[in-house]
Amino acid sequence: MPDFLVHSYVADPGHVISAVGLAQRSDSPRLMRAILIPDDEIVLTLWRGADRDAVCQATSAMGLALDRISTAEDLLGQDTEDAQD
C-alpha cells in the first residue's frame, strides 16, 4: 500500500493534537506519523492508504487543511512500531 506525506498549515497546535488522536482510531488510511513544526505553523502527516483520495478525505475529517500531498517512500523500510523499539 502506498504512503503519502501531507503538509498542512495550522494556526492552533492544540487542534492538531486532538485531531491526531482522532485519526489514530482509523485503520484505513492509517496515520503512520505526525510531526508538528510550531514555529512554522505546519504539521506533516505520513499516511498509508489505498490512494490519494482516501488520504485527502482522512485529512479533511481531522479538520486539517490539505496544502500539499505527495507520494512518499520509506527508505528505512520500518513500520512505526518497529522504529519505536
TISENU-437519 format. One line per field, with one value per atom (N, C-alpha, C): residue number from 1; y, z, x. Coordinates in steps of 0.2 Angstrom, whole numbers, padded with zeros to 4 digits. Atoms other than C-alpha are relative to their C-alpha. Last residue first. Layout:
% residues N
num <- c(NUM, ...)
north <- c(Y, ...)
up <- c(Z, ...)
east <- c(X, ...)
***
This chain:
% residues 85
num <- c(85, 85, 85, 84, 84, 84, 83, 83, 83, 82, 82, 82, 81, 81, 81, 80, 80, 80, 79, 79, 79, 78, 78, 78, 77, 77, 77, 76, 76, 76, 75, 75, 75, 74, 74, 74, 73, 73, 73, 72, 72, 72, 71, 71, 71, 70, 70, 70, 69, 69, 69, 68, 68, 68, 67, 67, 67, 66, 66, 66, 65, 65, 65, 64, 64, 64, 63, 63, 63, 62, 62, 62, 61, 61, 61, 60, 60, 60, 59, 59, 59, 58, 58, 58, 57, 57, 57, 56, 56, 56, 55, 55, 55, 54, 54, 54, 53, 53, 53, 52, 52, 52, 51, 51, 51, 50, 50, 50, 49, 49, 49, 48, 48, 48, 47, 47, 47, 46, 46, 46, 45, 45, 45, 44, 44, 44, 43, 43, 43, 42, 42, 42, 41, 41, 41, 40, 40, 40, 39, 39, 39, 38, 38, 38, 37, 37, 37, 36, 36, 36, 35, 35, 35, 34, 34, 34, 33, 33, 33, 32, 32, 32, 31, 31, 31, 30, 30, 30, 29, 29, 29, 28, 28, 28, 27, 27, 27, 26, 26, 26, 25, 25, 25, 24, 24, 24, 23, 23, 23, 22, 22, 22, 21, 21, 21, 20, 20, 20, 19, 19, 19, 18, 18, 18, 17, 17, 17, 16, 16, 16, 15, 15, 15, 14, 14, 14, 13, 13, 13, 12, 12, 12, 11, 11, 11, 10, 10, 10, 9, 9, 9, 8, 8, 8, 7, 7, 7, 6, 6, 6, 5, 5, 5, 4, 4, 4, 3, 3, 3, 2, 2, 2, 1, 1, 1)
north <- c(0005, -0001, 0002, -0002, 0014, -0005, -0006, 0012, 0002, 0002, -0005, 0005, 0004, 0001, -0002, -0004, 0015, -0004, -0002, 0002, 0005, 0002, 0001, 0003, 0006, 0000, -0002, 0005, 0013, -0006, 0003, 0022, -0005, 0001, 0024, -0003, 0006, 0031, -0001, 0000, 0046, -0008, 0007, 0051, -0001, 0003, 0069, -0007, 0008, 0079, -0002, 0004, 0098, -0007, -0004, 0111, -0003, 0003, 0100, 0004, -0002, 0109, -0004, -0004, 0100, 0001, -0008, 0096, 0004, -0003, 0078, 0007, 0002, 0073, 0002, -0004, 0083, -0002, -0006, 0073, 0005, 0001, 0057, 0007, 0000, 0063, -0001, -0007, 0068, 0000, -0004, 0051, 0008, 0003, 0041, 0005, -0002, 0052, -0002, -0007, 0049, 0003, -0005, 0030, 0007, 0003, 0014, 0005, 0001, 0021, -0002, 0006, 0023, -0001, 0004, 0041, -0006, 0006, 0052, -0005, 0006, 0069, -0005, 0005, 0085, -0007, 0007, 0099, -0004, 0005, 0117, -0007, 0001, 0133, -0005, -0001, 0137, -0001, -0006, 0139, 0002, -0005, 0125, 0007, -0005, 0112, 0006, -0007, 0097, 0005, -0004, 0080, 0007, -0007, 0066, 0005, -0005, 0048, 0007, 0003, 0032, 0005, -0006, 0038, -0003, 0000, 0023, 0006, 0001, 0025, 0001, -0001, 0015, 0007, 0004, 0010, 0001, 0003, 0023, -0004, 0005, 0027, -0004, 0006, 0036, -0006, 0003, 0050, -0007, 0003, 0055, -0004, 0005, 0057, -0003, 0006, 0066, -0006, 0003, 0078, -0006, 0003, 0082, -0004, 0005, 0086, -0004, 0006, 0096, -0006, 0003, 0107, -0006, 0004, 0111, -0004, 0007, 0117, -0005, 0002, 0131, -0007, -0005, 0140, -0001, 0000, 0125, 0006, -0006, 0124, 0000, -0004, 0106, 0006, -0006, 0096, 0004, -0005, 0078, 0006, -0005, 0064, 0006, -0007, 0049, 0005, -0005, 0031, 0006, -0006, 0017, 0005, -0006, 0000, 0006)
up <- c(-0004, 0098, 0001, -0007, 0092, 0004, -0001, 0073, 0008, 0000, 0073, 0002, -0006, 0079, 0000, -0006, 0066, 0006, -0003, 0052, 0006, -0007, 0045, 0001, 0001, 0027, 0007, -0005, 0031, 0000, 0002, 0014, 0006, -0006, 0017, -0001, -0001, 0001, 0006, -0004, -0001, 0000, -0001, -0013, 0003, 0005, -0011, 0002, -0001, -0004, -0005, 0005, -0002, 0002, 0005, 0007, -0005, 0004, 0014, -0004, 0007, 0028, -0004, 0002, 0044, -0008, -0001, 0052, -0002, -0006, 0055, 0001, -0006, 0043, 0006, -0001, 0030, 0006, -0002, 0032, 0001, -0007, 0031, 0003, -0004, 0015, 0007, 0000, 0007, 0004, -0004, 0012, 0001, -0007, 0004, 0005, -0002, -0012, 0007, -0002, -0013, 0002, 0006, -0014, 0003, 0007, -0004, -0005, 0002, 0012, -0007, 0005, 0022, -0002, 0001, 0029, -0004, 0004, 0035, 0000, -0001, 0042, -0005, 0005, 0042, 0003, -0002, 0053, -0006, 0005, 0049, 0004, 0001, 0059, -0005, 0007, 0055, -0001, 0002, 0073, -0007, -0002, 0078, -0002, 0000, 0067, 0002, -0001, 0072, 0000, -0003, 0066, -0001, 0001, 0063, 0004, -0003, 0059, 0000, -0002, 0052, 0005, -0002, 0051, 0003, -0007, 0043, 0001, 0000, 0029, 0007, 0007, 0033, -0002, 0003, 0051, -0008, 0006, 0060, -0003, -0001, 0078, -0006, -0002, 0076, 0001, 0006, 0066, 0002, 0004, 0082, -0006, -0004, 0092, -0003, 0001, 0078, 0004, 0006, 0078, -0001, -0001, 0097, -0007, -0005, 0095, 0001, 0003, 0079, 0005, 0005, 0087, -0003, -0005, 0102, -0005, -0002, 0089, 0004, -0007, 0083, 0001, -0004, 0067, 0008, -0006, 0057, 0004, -0004, 0039, 0006, -0002, 0032, 0004, -0004, 0023, 0001, 0000, 0019, 0004, -0005, 0015, -0001, 0002, 0007, 0005, -0005, 0008, -0003, 0000, -0004, 0006, 0000, 0000, 0000)
east <- c(-0004, 0059, 0007, 0000, 0050, 0004, -0004, 0055, 0000, -0007, 0047, 0005, -0001, 0030, 0008, 0000, 0030, 0002, 0006, 0034, 0001, 0003, 0051, -0007, 0004, 0058, -0002, -0003, 0072, -0004, -0007, 0069, 0003, -0003, 0050, 0007, -0003, 0044, 0004, -0006, 0032, 0002, -0001, 0018, 0007, -0005, 0015, 0000, -0001, 0001, 0004, -0004, 0001, -0001, -0003, -0010, 0004, -0005, -0023, 0004, 0000, -0032, 0005, -0006, -0034, -0001, 0001, -0051, 0006, -0004, -0046, -0001, 0004, -0060, 0003, 0005, -0051, -0004, -0003, -0035, -0006, -0002, -0045, 0003, 0007, -0054, 0002, 0003, -0037, -0006, -0004, -0029, -0003, 0001, -0043, 0004, 0007, -0042, -0002, 0000, -0023, -0007, -0001, -0025, 0000, 0001, -0026, 0002, 0007, -0018, -0001, 0000, -0003, -0007, 0006, -0002, 0002, -0002, 0013, -0006, 0003, 0007, 0002, -0001, 0017, -0003, 0000, 0010, 0001, 0001, 0015, -0001, 0008, 0013, -0001, 0002, 0032, -0008, -0002, 0037, -0002, 0003, 0026, 0002, -0006, 0033, -0003, 0002, 0021, 0006, -0006, 0026, -0003, 0002, 0013, 0005, -0004, 0017, -0003, -0006, 0009, 0004, -0005, -0009, 0006, -0003, -0018, 0005, -0007, -0030, 0003, -0001, -0039, -0003, -0005, -0035, 0000, 0001, -0044, 0005, 0005, -0043, -0002, -0003, -0026, -0005, -0002, -0036, 0003, 0006, -0045, 0002, 0003, -0029, -0006, -0004, -0021, -0003, 0001, -0035, 0004, 0006, -0033, -0002, -0001, -0015, -0006, -0004, -0018, 0001, 0005, -0032, 0004, 0005, -0020, -0005, -0003, -0007, -0004, 0002, -0019, 0003, -0001, -0013, -0001, 0004, -0011, 0002, -0001, -0005, -0004, 0006, -0005, 0002, -0002, 0008, -0006, 0005, 0003, 0003, -0002, 0015, -0004, 0001, 0008, 0002, 0000, 0012, 0000, -0004, 0007, 0000, 0004, 0000, 0005)
***
